[in-house]
Structures are given as C-alpha cells and as structure tokens.
Amino acid sequence: MRGGARGGRADAGASDATDAVLEVLRRDADASRALLRLVAAQGAVSSQLIDNLNASIHIRALLTDVFVLGEMVGV
C-alpha cells in the first residue's frame, strides 16, 4: 500500500469515486438503450425522430460520460 494509512484512504476514495462514475455510466447507458429500442421498434424512422434522438439528454449524457472516461484513460 503506497503512502501507508493515508494512501489507503486515498485508494478507497478513488475506488468509491470510480464506482460512483460507473454507476452513472450504467444509468445513462440504460436510459439511452431504452430510447434506441423505442426508435428501432418504429415501423418508419423519420429524420425528425432521429434529430430528437440526437437531442436527447440521455444520449448526450452517455456520450459525455464516454468522452470523460476516454480522456481519463488516455484514449
């Protein structure tokens, strides 16, 4: 354990933060998946429906989550 007891708390804090971010990512992915399934179930998909899907806060949140995580891991 790096840094003794102090490092242990820091590691636990980082782990808690990571777990929290992954939970947010899971919720955003679930909401986005529900929207995508709804669109896929339509008989016809209009340009306006796709525009509204692109404007969805859930899709935007998921993309932002992925971009932030990508920056953190250096992708």
C-alpha positions in Angstrom: 0.0 0.0 0.0 1.6 3.2 -1.1 1.7 6.0 1.4 0.7 4.0 4.4 -2.7 4.6 6.0 -3.1 7.9 4.2 -2.6 6.1 0.9 -5.1 3.5 1.8 -7.8 6.2 2.4 -6.9 7.8 -0.9 -7.1 4.5 -2.7 -10.5 3.8 -1.1 -11.7 7.2 -2.1 -10.6 6.7 -5.7 -12.3 3.3 -5.7 -15.5 4.9 -4.4 -15.4 7.6 -7.0 -14.8 5.1 -9.7 -17.7 3.0 -8.6 -20.0 6.1 -8.5 -19.0 7.1 -12.0 -19.5 3.6 -13.3 -23.0 3.6 -11.8 -23.8 6.9 -13.6 -22.5 5.4 -16.8 -24.7 2.4 -16.3 -27.8 4.5 -15.7 -27.1 6.7 -18.7 -26.5 3.7 -20.9 -29.7 2.1 -19.7 -31.7 5.2 -20.5 -30.1 5.5 -23.9 -30.7 1.9 -24.7 -34.4 2.3 -23.9 -34.7 5.2 -26.3 -32.8 3.3 -29.0 -35.1 0.3 -28.6 -38.1 2.5 -28.9 -36.8 4.1 -32.1 -35.8 0.7 -33.5 -39.4 -0.6 -32.8 -40.9 2.0 -35.0 -42.2 1.0 -38.5 -40.7 4.0 -40.0 -38.0 6.3 -38.7 -38.2 9.9 -39.7 -35.5 12.5 -39.9 -37.3 14.4 -37.1 -37.3 11.4 -34.9 -33.5 10.9 -35.3 -33.0 14.7 -34.7 -34.9 14.3 -31.5 -33.0 11.2 -30.5 -29.7 13.1 -31.1 -31.0 15.9 -28.9 -31.9 13.5 -26.1 -30.3 14.4 -22.8 -29.8 10.7 -22.1 -27.8 10.2 -25.3 -25.8 13.3 -24.7 -25.0 12.3 -21.1 -23.8 8.9 -22.3 -21.6 10.4 -24.9 -20.2 12.9 -22.4 -19.5 10.0 -19.9 -17.6 8.1 -22.6 -15.6 11.1 -23.6 -14.6 12.0 -20.0 -13.6 8.4 -19.3 -11.7 8.3 -22.5 -9.7 11.4 -21.5 -9.0 9.9 -18.1 -7.5 6.7 -19.6 -5.8 8.5 -22.4 -7.7 7.2 -25.3 
